[in-house]
Amino acid sequence: MASQLALRPSRRIATLITSSRTLRAFSSSTKCLQQSQTTGQDGRTTHFGFETVPEAEKEARVGKVFSSVASSYDTMNDLMSLGIHRLWKDHFVRSLNPGTRSSTSGNSWNILDIAGGTGDIAFRMLDHATNINGDLHSKVLVSDINPDMLAEGQKRSLQTPYANTGRLDFKVGNAEKLDFVESNSIDLYTVAFGIRNFTDKDAAIREAFRVLKPGGVFAVLEFSHVNSSLFNAFYKRWNFGAIPLIGQVVAGDRDSYQYLVESIEKFPTQEEFSSMIQRTGFVVPGKGYENLTGGIASIHKGIKPA
Ligand SMILES: C[S@@+](CC[C@H](N)C(=O)[O-])C[C@H]1O[C@@H](n2cnc3c(N)ncnc32)[C@H](O)[C@@H]1O
């Protein structure tokens, strides 16, 4: 089970990154954030990592981050998570079991992978449907707001068996306004490590609700909040110490990776995010989420009532 996976970077790396300077920077950023929120701002604002920015600016700034990281994104994912993101993604896809016979789809699923980036989820979905369920008809539309990320995904798709089969398609689009997707047309909507970057998460969840068929599934894999304080202290040191440094050394871009770790801190807790999903009208199974690796990531699901 991915939820039982332990994160064990070597002690040497841990020592390198446990500088008190990093922790001081983290705590002072948090204080600044609290101050800017309590003093108030003119107009509508949102978070860009620890910064408070006008809502109208966030999309462009997130766009810059992902255009900058697109070519090194897959390598960086492996380095930053020590490869564990692959296990989380495998578990996420297995838990959704695409291509099995379902009440909404027969056994040919119409899947929408939002913020699909370089295609990790889409390729796994089709692999699972084909190899586990013997389904040769389910298809995935990969959508992302960033053409550079999507171009990487399209390039990678040429190395898969799904190129030119009609089972995989790519479309640039904003999750908050899916006007290229018909209402009640999708069996499964997935978003992995994308939603924390959206400006208006509620609008995106409402769009997910609109495009899903009754009985269709909304599924989110996202960084979340660690529930053990000891593990959390170690994890924060890794995030704020190592990740921007790896970003600087490997991708020549410290700032984008600083944003990525700050955006994790600003994402709602598991319970808050589950409430957002339920407020939109989804029914959540069980307690509404599953923690992975002690809550570093979590899976949320919602079902659109029939
Ligand atoms: C961390 S990447 C995740 C990529 C992929 N899903 C994965 O798991 O590897 C986040 C993606 O979210 C996309 N994104 C950010 N805001 C978006 C929006 N409003 N609508 C659609 N995609 C968005 C970014 O362009 C980026 O490709």
The ligand as an SDF file (V2000), in Angstrom:
LIG
                    3D

 27 29  0  0  0  0  0  0  0  0999 V2000
    2.6700   19.9000  -10.8410 C   0  0  0  0  0  0  0  0  0  0  0  0
    2.0440   19.8310  -12.4720 S   0  0  0  0  0  0  0  0  0  0  0  0
    1.2010   18.2870  -12.4910 C   0  0  0  0  0  0  0  0  0  0  0  0
    1.2990   17.5810  -13.8070 C   0  0  0  0  0  0  0  0  0  0  0  0
    0.7660   16.1280  -13.8250 C   0  0  0  0  0  0  0  0  0  0  0  0
   -0.6330   16.0630  -13.5050 N   0  0  0  0  0  0  0  0  0  0  0  0
    1.5480   15.2350  -12.8990 C   0  0  0  0  0  0  0  0  0  0  0  0
    0.9550   14.7050  -11.9600 O   0  0  0  0  0  0  0  0  0  0  0  0
    2.7380   15.0280  -13.1110 O   0  0  0  0  0  0  0  0  0  0  0  0
    0.7200   20.9930  -12.3380 C   0  0  0  0  0  0  0  0  0  0  0  0
    0.0760   21.3300  -13.6580 C   0  0  0  0  0  0  0  0  0  0  0  0
   -1.0770   22.1400  -13.4060 O   0  0  0  0  0  0  0  0  0  0  0  0
   -1.2380   22.9820  -14.5380 C   0  0  0  0  0  0  0  0  0  0  0  0
   -2.1950   24.0490  -14.2250 N   0  0  0  0  0  0  0  0  0  0  0  0
   -2.0220   25.0840  -13.3700 C   0  0  0  0  0  0  0  0  0  0  0  0
   -3.1310   25.8690  -13.3540 N   0  0  0  0  0  0  0  0  0  0  0  0
   -4.0350   25.3010  -14.2000 C   0  0  0  0  0  0  0  0  0  0  0  0
   -5.3680   25.6180  -14.5860 C   0  0  0  0  0  0  0  0  0  0  0  0
   -6.0040   26.6810  -14.0940 N   0  0  0  0  0  0  0  0  0  0  0  0
   -5.9960   24.8080  -15.4610 N   0  0  0  0  0  0  0  0  0  0  0  0
   -5.3570   23.6960  -15.9660 C   0  0  0  0  0  0  0  0  0  0  0  0
   -4.0970   23.3620  -15.6450 N   0  0  0  0  0  0  0  0  0  0  0  0
   -3.4350   24.1340  -14.7580 C   0  0  0  0  0  0  0  0  0  0  0  0
    0.1830   23.4490  -14.7980 C   0  0  0  0  0  0  0  0  0  0  0  0
    0.3270   24.0280  -16.0580 O   0  0  0  0  0  0  0  0  0  0  0  0
    0.9640   22.1600  -14.5990 C   0  0  0  0  0  0  0  0  0  0  0  0
    1.1460   21.4670  -15.8100 O   0  0  0  0  0  0  0  0  0  0  0  0
  1  2  1  0
  2  3  1  0
  2 10  1  0
  3  4  1  0
  4  5  1  0
  5  6  1  0
  5  7  1  0
  7  8  2  0
  7  9  1  0
 10 11  1  0
 11 12  1  0
 11 26  1  0
 12 13  1  0
 13 14  1  0
 13 24  1  0
 14 15  1  0
 14 23  1  0
 15 16  2  0
 16 17  1  0
 17 18  1  0
 17 23  2  0
 18 19  1  0
 18 20  2  0
 20 21  1  0
 21 22  2  0
 22 23  1  0
 24 25  1  0
 24 26  1  0
 26 27  1  0
M  CHG  2   2   1   9  -1
M  END
$$$$
